[in-house]
Amino acid sequence: MKLNKILVFDVDGTLLHRTREKIANLAHDFTSNGTAIYLRPNLHHLSYHFDRLSQHSRLLLWTSMLRKNAIKIEAYLNAKGMKFDRLYTQ
């Protein structure tokens, strides 16, 4: 029997931080609907493992934020090499 693994990544607070206020001495990675998006430090290291992880697992992205905001963030992460199989929103 083959075991199917599912890895779920929570967006807000885990992979990134969103705020309308500027964080001193830190450049945001991108903006979405007027909100500055800051990726977590060293998040790019995780993207190095996505090819290997996706061979053995389904990679899902989950968030409680609005879907219209999550779609933009998912597209940005995908462009950075973090390809998710599916996006789930609340």
N, CA, C and O atoms as CSV, one atom per row, in Angstrom:
chain,resi,resn,atom,element,x,y,z
A,1,MET,N,N,0.829,-1.174,0.000
A,1,MET,CA,C,0.000,0.000,0.000
A,1,MET,C,C,0.876,1.240,0.000
A,1,MET,O,O,1.769,1.379,0.836
A,2,LYS,N,N,0.619,2.137,-0.936
A,2,LYS,CA,C,1.398,3.359,-1.047
A,2,LYS,C,C,0.824,4.425,-0.123
A,2,LYS,O,O,-0.383,4.668,-0.119
A,3,LEU,N,N,1.686,5.053,0.652
A,3,LEU,CA,C,1.264,6.120,1.550
A,3,LEU,C,C,1.351,7.454,0.830
A,3,LEU,O,O,2.425,7.843,0.373
A,4,ASN,N,N,0.234,8.156,0.725
A,4,ASN,CA,C,0.218,9.484,0.135
A,4,ASN,C,C,0.427,10.499,1.239
A,4,ASN,O,O,-0.286,10.500,2.242
A,5,LYS,N,N,1.408,11.361,1.046
A,5,LYS,CA,C,1.693,12.393,2.030
A,5,LYS,C,C,1.171,13.726,1.531
A,5,LYS,O,O,1.238,14.037,0.342
A,6,ILE,N,N,0.655,14.496,2.455
A,6,ILE,CA,C,0.203,15.842,2.139
A,6,ILE,C,C,0.895,16.791,3.106
A,6,ILE,O,O,0.798,16.631,4.323
A,7,LEU,N,N,1.590,17.775,2.559
A,7,LEU,CA,C,2.210,18.810,3.375
A,7,LEU,C,C,1.422,20.092,3.181
A,7,LEU,O,O,1.233,20.551,2.054
A,8,VAL,N,N,0.970,20.661,4.271
A,8,VAL,CA,C,0.172,21.876,4.215
A,8,VAL,C,C,1.006,23.036,4.749
A,8,VAL,O,O,1.579,22.951,5.836
A,9,PHE,N,N,1.069,24.115,3.980
A,9,PHE,CA,C,1.800,25.310,4.381
A,9,PHE,C,C,0.793,26.421,4.654
A,9,PHE,O,O,-0.032,26.747,3.800
A,10,ASP,N,N,0.866,26.993,5.837
A,10,ASP,CA,C,0.011,28.112,6.214
A,10,ASP,C,C,0.696,29.395,5.744
A,10,ASP,O,O,1.890,29.581,5.975
A,11,VAL,N,N,-0.046,30.267,5.095
A,11,VAL,CA,C,0.548,31.463,4.503
A,11,VAL,C,C,0.839,32.539,5.537
A,11,VAL,O,O,1.995,32.794,5.875
A,12,ASP,N,N,-0.200,33.157,6.027
A,12,ASP,CA,C,-0.055,34.372,6.817
A,12,ASP,C,C,0.523,34.072,8.197
A,12,ASP,O,O,-0.046,33.293,8.961
A,13,GLY,N,N,1.640,34.686,8.504
A,13,GLY,CA,C,2.294,34.488,9.786
A,13,GLY,C,C,3.335,33.388,9.768
A,13,GLY,O,O,4.214,33.361,10.630
A,14,THR,N,N,3.260,32.488,8.819
A,14,THR,CA,C,4.232,31.404,8.731
A,14,THR,C,C,5.205,31.632,7.583
A,14,THR,O,O,6.415,31.693,7.797
A,15,LEU,N,N,4.687,31.756,6.375
A,15,LEU,CA,C,5.549,31.984,5.215
A,15,LEU,C,C,5.817,33.462,4.977
A,15,LEU,O,O,6.804,33.826,4.337
A,16,LEU,N,N,4.934,34.314,5.493
A,16,LEU,CA,C,5.098,35.749,5.247
A,16,LEU,C,C,4.383,36.567,6.303
A,16,LEU,O,O,3.628,36.045,7.122
A,17,HIS,N,N,4.643,37.866,6.259
A,17,HIS,CA,C,3.968,38.818,7.147
A,17,HIS,C,C,3.367,39.906,6.275
A,17,HIS,O,O,4.030,40.411,5.369
A,18,ARG,N,N,2.097,40.279,6.540
A,18,ARG,CA,C,1.416,41.330,5.775
A,18,ARG,C,C,1.112,42.494,6.706
A,18,ARG,O,O,0.667,42.289,7.835
A,19,THR,N,N,1.352,43.717,6.235
A,19,THR,CA,C,1.037,44.882,7.050
A,19,THR,C,C,0.859,46.115,6.168
A,19,THR,O,O,1.476,46.219,5.108
A,20,ARG,N,N,0.031,47.031,6.600
A,20,ARG,CA,C,-0.117,48.311,5.914
A,20,ARG,C,C,0.898,49.319,6.445
A,20,ARG,O,O,1.117,50.362,5.829
A,21,GLU,N,N,1.513,49.016,7.571
A,21,GLU,CA,C,2.526,49.888,8.160
A,21,GLU,C,C,3.913,49.460,7.692
A,21,GLU,O,O,4.180,48.275,7.493
A,22,LYS,N,N,4.787,50.444,7.522
A,22,LYS,CA,C,6.149,50.152,7.080
A,22,LYS,C,C,6.957,49.578,8.246
A,22,LYS,O,O,6.872,50.070,9.372
A,23,ILE,N,N,7.720,48.563,7.973
A,23,ILE,CA,C,8.634,48.006,8.966
A,23,ILE,C,C,9.973,48.693,8.765
A,23,ILE,O,O,10.542,48.645,7.675
A,24,ALA,N,N,10.472,49.326,9.802
A,24,ALA,CA,C,11.700,50.128,9.719
A,24,ALA,C,C,12.879,49.306,9.200
A,24,ALA,O,O,13.083,48.159,9.597
A,25,ASN,N,N,13.636,49.914,8.315
A,25,ASN,CA,C,14.880,49.334,7.784
A,25,ASN,C,C,14.688,47.991,7.076
A,25,ASN,O,O,15.625,47.196,6.995
A,26,LEU,N,N,13.508,47.740,6.572
A,26,LEU,CA,C,13.264,46.475,5.883
A,26,LEU,C,C,12.427,46.731,4.639
A,26,LEU,O,O,11.327,47.276,4.727
A,27,ALA,N,N,12.936,46.348,3.503
A,27,ALA,CA,C,12.207,46.524,2.245
A,27,ALA,C,C,11.223,45.374,2.070
A,27,ALA,O,O,11.574,44.213,2.281
A,28,HIS,N,N,9.992,45.697,1.685
A,28,HIS,CA,C,9.005,44.643,1.453
A,28,HIS,C,C,9.346,43.902,0.158
A,28,HIS,O,O,10.006,44.449,-0.725
A,29,ASP,N,N,8.893,42.668,0.058
A,29,ASP,CA,C,9.163,41.847,-1.122
A,29,ASP,C,C,8.237,42.208,-2.272
A,29,ASP,O,O,8.666,42.224,-3.425
A,30,PHE,N,N,6.965,42.501,-1.977
A,30,PHE,CA,C,6.015,42.959,-2.976
A,30,PHE,C,C,4.792,43.505,-2.259
A,30,PHE,O,O,4.696,43.413,-1.035
A,31,THR,N,N,3.860,44.071,-3.007
A,31,THR,CA,C,2.625,44.570,-2.409
A,31,THR,C,C,1.425,43.888,-3.054
A,31,THR,O,O,1.490,43.408,-4.185
A,32,SER,N,N,0.338,43.859,-2.306
A,32,SER,CA,C,-0.918,43.309,-2.798
A,32,SER,C,C,-2.041,44.146,-2.213
A,32,SER,O,O,-2.220,44.185,-0.995
A,33,ASN,N,N,-2.800,44.816,-3.073
A,33,ASN,CA,C,-3.925,45.653,-2.639
A,33,ASN,C,C,-3.519,46.671,-1.571
A,33,ASN,O,O,-4.257,46.896,-0.611
A,34,GLY,N,N,-2.353,47.280,-1.738
A,34,GLY,CA,C,-1.893,48.305,-0.815
A,34,GLY,C,C,-1.265,47.777,0.463
A,34,GLY,O,O,-0.907,48.556,1.347
A,35,THR,N,N,-1.129,46.478,0.567
A,35,THR,CA,C,-0.527,45.858,1.745
A,35,THR,C,C,0.882,45.390,1.404
A,35,THR,O,O,1.094,44.719,0.394
A,36,ALA,N,N,1.843,45.749,2.253
A,36,ALA,CA,C,3.223,45.305,2.049
A,36,ALA,C,C,3.355,43.853,2.481
A,36,ALA,O,O,2.869,43.458,3.541
A,37,ILE,N,N,4.014,43.072,1.649
A,37,ILE,CA,C,4.225,41.648,1.924
A,37,ILE,C,C,5.713,41.434,2.186
A,37,ILE,O,O,6.558,41.761,1.352
A,38,TYR,N,N,6.014,40.888,3.342
A,38,TYR,CA,C,7.389,40.564,3.728
A,38,TYR,C,C,7.503,39.046,3.849
A,38,TYR,O,O,6.841,38.442,4.693
A,39,LEU,N,N,8.327,38.432,3.023
A,39,LEU,CA,C,8.555,36.994,3.148
A,39,LEU,C,C,9.418,36.743,4.376
A,39,LEU,O,O,10.260,37.567,4.733
A,40,ARG,N,N,9.207,35.621,5.006
A,40,ARG,CA,C,10.003,35.277,6.182
A,40,ARG,C,C,11.474,35.146,5.793
A,40,ARG,O,O,11.793,34.687,4.696
A,41,PRO,N,N,12.377,35.555,6.704
A,41,PRO,CA,C,13.812,35.421,6.415
A,41,PRO,C,C,14.167,33.976,6.072
A,41,PRO,O,O,13.676,33.036,6.697
A,42,ASN,N,N,15.008,33.821,5.093
A,42,ASN,CA,C,15.520,32.512,4.645
A,42,ASN,C,C,14.454,31.593,4.064
A,42,ASN,O,O,14.674,30.387,3.950
A,43,LEU,N,N,13.307,32.146,3.698
A,43,LEU,CA,C,12.258,31.334,3.075
A,43,LEU,C,C,12.745,30.710,1.770
A,43,LEU,O,O,12.296,29.630,1.386
A,44,HIS,N,N,13.664,31.396,1.092
A,44,HIS,CA,C,14.188,30.856,-0.169
A,44,HIS,C,C,14.863,29.500,0.033
A,44,HIS,O,O,14.922,28.704,-0.904
A,45,HIS,N,N,15.369,29.222,1.229
A,45,HIS,CA,C,15.975,27.912,1.488
A,45,HIS,C,C,14.935,26.797,1.365
A,45,HIS,O,O,15.253,25.701,0.902
A,46,LEU,N,N,13.716,27.067,1.770
A,46,LEU,CA,C,12.651,26.072,1.643
A,46,LEU,C,C,12.365,25.758,0.179
A,46,LEU,O,O,12.083,24.611,-0.167
A,47,SER,N,N,12.436,26.769,-0.680
A,47,SER,CA,C,12.140,26.541,-2.094
A,47,SER,C,C,13.137,25.577,-2.740
A,47,SER,O,O,12.805,24.925,-3.730
A,48,TYR,N,N,14.348,25.476,-2.198
A,48,TYR,CA,C,15.339,24.535,-2.734
A,48,TYR,C,C,14.867,23.091,-2.595
A,48,TYR,O,O,15.304,22.224,-3.353
A,49,HIS,N,N,13.989,22.824,-1.648
A,49,HIS,CA,C,13.541,21.463,-1.360
A,49,HIS,C,C,12.213,21.109,-2.034
A,49,HIS,O,O,11.771,19.963,-1.960
A,50,PHE,N,N,11.580,22.072,-2.685
A,50,PHE,CA,C,10.244,21.827,-3.224
A,50,PHE,C,C,10.225,20.748,-4.303
A,50,PHE,O,O,9.285,19.956,-4.349
A,51,ASP,N,N,11.220,20.694,-5.162
A,51,ASP,CA,C,11.239,19.655,-6.193
A,51,ASP,C,C,11.238,18.264,-5.574
A,51,ASP,O,O,10.478,17.393,-5.996
A,52,ARG,N,N,12.078,18.059,-4.585
A,52,ARG,CA,C,12.166,16.755,-3.921
A,52,ARG,C,C,10.895,16.458,-3.130
A,52,ARG,O,O,10.377,15.342,-3.172
A,53,LEU,N,N,10.395,17.464,-2.410
A,53,LEU,CA,C,9.172,17.266,-1.628
A,53,LEU,C,C,7.986,16.920,-2.518
A,53,LEU,O,O,7.173,16.065,-2.167
A,54,SER,N,N,7.885,17.579,-3.665
A,54,SER,CA,C,6.733,17.359,-4.542
A,54,SER,C,C,6.764,15.990,-5.220
A,54,SER,O,O,5.741,15.545,-5.740
A,55,GLN,N,N,7.899,15.324,-5.224
A,55,GLN,CA,C,7.974,13.975,-5.791
A,55,GLN,C,C,7.303,12.949,-4.885
A,55,GLN,O,O,6.851,11.905,-5.355
A,56,HIS,N,N,7.238,13.241,-3.597
A,56,HIS,CA,C,6.729,12.286,-2.624
A,56,HIS,C,C,5.480,12.765,-1.884
A,56,HIS,O,O,4.901,12.018,-1.096
A,57,SER,N,N,5.066,14.007,-2.134
A,57,SER,CA,C,3.959,14.585,-1.377
A,57,SER,C,C,3.165,15.554,-2.239
A,57,SER,O,O,3.658,16.069,-3.243
A,58,ARG,N,N,1.940,15.788,-1.831
A,58,ARG,CA,C,1.159,16.893,-2.400
A,58,ARG,C,C,1.418,18.100,-1.528
A,58,ARG,O,O,1.352,18.010,-0.302
A,59,LEU,N,N,1.711,19.222,-2.145
A,59,LEU,CA,C,2.019,20.442,-1.409
A,59,LEU,C,C,0.835,21.391,-1.507
A,59,LEU,O,O,0.499,21.871,-2.590
A,60,LEU,N,N,0.206,21.657,-0.372
A,60,LEU,CA,C,-0.988,22.482,-0.331
A,60,LEU,C,C,-0.699,23.787,0.400
A,60,LEU,O,O,0.072,23.826,1.359
A,61,LEU,N,N,-1.326,24.836,-0.070
A,61,LEU,CA,C,-1.199,26.151,0.545
A,61,LEU,C,C,-2.537,26.484,1.180
A,61,LEU,O,O,-3.572,26.426,0.516
A,62,TRP,N,N,-2.526,26.833,2.463
A,62,TRP,CA,C,-3.755,27.142,3.178
A,62,TRP,C,C,-3.640,28.513,3.806
A,62,TRP,O,O,-2.569,28.898,4.274
A,63,THR,N,N,-4.735,29.254,3.819
A,63,THR,CA,C,-4.767,30.544,4.483
A,63,THR,C,C,-6.183,30.910,4.873
A,63,THR,O,O,-7.152,30.440,4.276
A,64,SER,N,N,-6.289,31.757,5.886
A,64,SER,CA,C,-7.591,32.270,6.281
A,64,SER,C,C,-7.876,33.620,5.623
A,64,SER,O,O,-8.961,34.175,5.799
A,65,MET,N,N,-6.911,34.154,4.864
A,65,MET,CA,C,-7.136,35.440,4.196
A,65,MET,C,C,-8.104,35.287,3.029
A,65,MET,O,O,-8.389,34.168,2.601
A,66,LEU,N,N,-8.601,36.382,2.523
A,66,LEU,CA,C,-9.505,36.360,1.381
A,66,LEU,C,C,-8.829,35.717,0.175
A,66,LEU,O,O,-7.638,35.914,-0.066
A,67,ARG,N,N,-9.603,34.953,-0.568
A,67,ARG,CA,C,-9.060,34.243,-1.725
A,67,ARG,C,C,-8.418,35.193,-2.741
A,67,ARG,O,O,-7.371,34.870,-3.302
A,68,LYS,N,N,-9.031,36.364,-2.988
A,68,LYS,CA,C,-8.481,37.301,-3.971
A,68,LYS,C,C,-7.075,37.756,-3.581
A,68,LYS,O,O,-6.252,38.013,-4.459
A,69,ASN,N,N,-6.786,37.861,-2.296
A,69,ASN,CA,C,-5.442,38.220,-1.844
A,69,ASN,C,C,-4.507,37.020,-1.893
A,69,ASN,O,O,-3.332,37.150,-2.239
A,70,ALA,N,N,-5.034,35.856,-1.547
A,70,ALA,CA,C,-4.223,34.643,-1.512
A,70,ALA,C,C,-3.744,34.235,-2.898
A,70,ALA,O,O,-2.637,33.714,-3.040
A,71,ILE,N,N,-4.556,34.463,-3.916
A,71,ILE,CA,C,-4.177,34.087,-5.284
A,71,ILE,C,C,-2.929,34.838,-5.723
A,71,ILE,O,O,-2.056,34.262,-6.372
A,72,LYS,N,N,-2.837,36.116,-5.378
A,72,LYS,CA,C,-1.666,36.911,-5.745
A,72,LYS,C,C,-0.420,36.418,-5.024
A,72,LYS,O,O,0.664,36.361,-5.603
A,73,ILE,N,N,-0.583,36.070,-3.777
A,73,ILE,CA,C,0.550,35.572,-3.002
A,73,ILE,C,C,0.987,34.203,-3.507
A,73,ILE,O,O,2.184,33.932,-3.607
A,74,GLU,N,N,0.040,33.350,-3.823
A,74,GLU,CA,C,0.377,32.031,-4.381
A,74,GLU,C,C,1.155,32.196,-5.689
A,74,GLU,O,O,2.146,31.499,-5.906
A,75,ALA,N,N,0.724,33.097,-6.551
A,75,ALA,CA,C,1.425,33.335,-7.822
A,75,ALA,C,C,2.850,33.811,-7.580
A,75,ALA,O,O,3.774,33.393,-8.278
A,76,TYR,N,N,3.028,34.674,-6.605
A,76,TYR,CA,C,4.375,35.170,-6.287
A,76,TYR,C,C,5.263,34.039,-5.779
A,76,TYR,O,O,6.408,33.910,-6.211
A,77,LEU,N,N,4.744,33.217,-4.863
A,77,LEU,CA,C,5.523,32.097,-4.336
A,77,LEU,C,C,5.839,31.083,-5.428
A,77,LEU,O,O,6.948,30.551,-5.469
A,78,ASN,N,N,4.888,30.807,-6.307
A,78,ASN,CA,C,5.131,29.893,-7.424
A,78,ASN,C,C,6.258,30.404,-8.304
A,78,ASN,O,O,7.107,29.627,-8.740
A,79,ALA,N,N,6.272,31.709,-8.569
A,79,ALA,CA,C,7.326,32.305,-9.398
A,79,ALA,C,C,8.691,32.192,-8.722
A,79,ALA,O,O,9.721,32.193,-9.396
A,80,LYS,N,N,8.698,32.096,-7.404
A,80,LYS,CA,C,9.943,31.959,-6.641
A,80,LYS,C,C,10.364,30.502,-6.481
A,80,LYS,O,O,11.329,30.211,-5.773
A,81,GLY,N,N,9.648,29.582,-7.135
A,81,GLY,CA,C,10.028,28.174,-7.098
A,81,GLY,C,C,9.269,27.331,-6.101
A,81,GLY,O,O,9.547,26.140,-5.960
A,82,MET,N,N,8.312,27.929,-5.403
A,82,MET,CA,C,7.524,27.181,-4.431
A,82,MET,C,C,6.185,26.845,-5.075
A,82,MET,O,O,5.195,27.547,-4.870
A,83,LYS,N,N,6.163,25.769,-5.853
A,83,LYS,CA,C,4.979,25.382,-6.621
A,83,LYS,C,C,4.044,24.534,-5.768
A,83,LYS,O,O,4.416,23.451,-5.316
A,84,PHE,N,N,2.833,25.030,-5.552
A,84,PHE,CA,C,1.850,24.326,-4.756
A,84,PHE,C,C,0.842,23.631,-5.659
A,84,PHE,O,O,0.508,24.129,-6.735
A,85,ASP,N,N,0.358,22.465,-5.208
A,85,ASP,CA,C,-0.633,21.709,-5.973
A,85,ASP,C,C,-2.017,22.350,-5.911
A,85,ASP,O,O,-2.798,22.263,-6.858
A,86,ARG,N,N,-2.306,22.994,-4.784
A,86,ARG,CA,C,-3.633,23.568,-4.632
A,86,ARG,C,C,-3.630,24.621,-3.535
A,86,ARG,O,O,-2.874,24.539,-2.568
A,87,LEU,N,N,-4.486,25.602,-3.711
A,87,LEU,CA,C,-4.674,26.668,-2.733
A,87,LEU,C,C,-6.023,26.477,-2.048
A,87,LEU,O,O,-7.047,26.333,-2.717
A,88,TYR,N,N,-6.026,26.477,-0.744
A,88,TYR,CA,C,-7.250,26.413,0.042
A,88,TYR,C,C,-7.377,27.698,0.848
A,88,TYR,O,O,-6.415,28.147,1.471
A,89,THR,N,N,-8.558,28.280,0.834
A,89,THR,CA,C,-8.825,29.460,1.649
A,89,THR,C,C,-10.054,29.204,2.498
A,89,THR,O,O,-10.853,28.311,2.212
A,90,GLN,N,N,-10.190,29.992,3.534
A,90,GLN,CA,C,-11.300,29.826,4.469
A,90,GLN,C,C,-12.621,30.168,3.829
A,90,GLN,O,O,-13.662,30.082,4.480
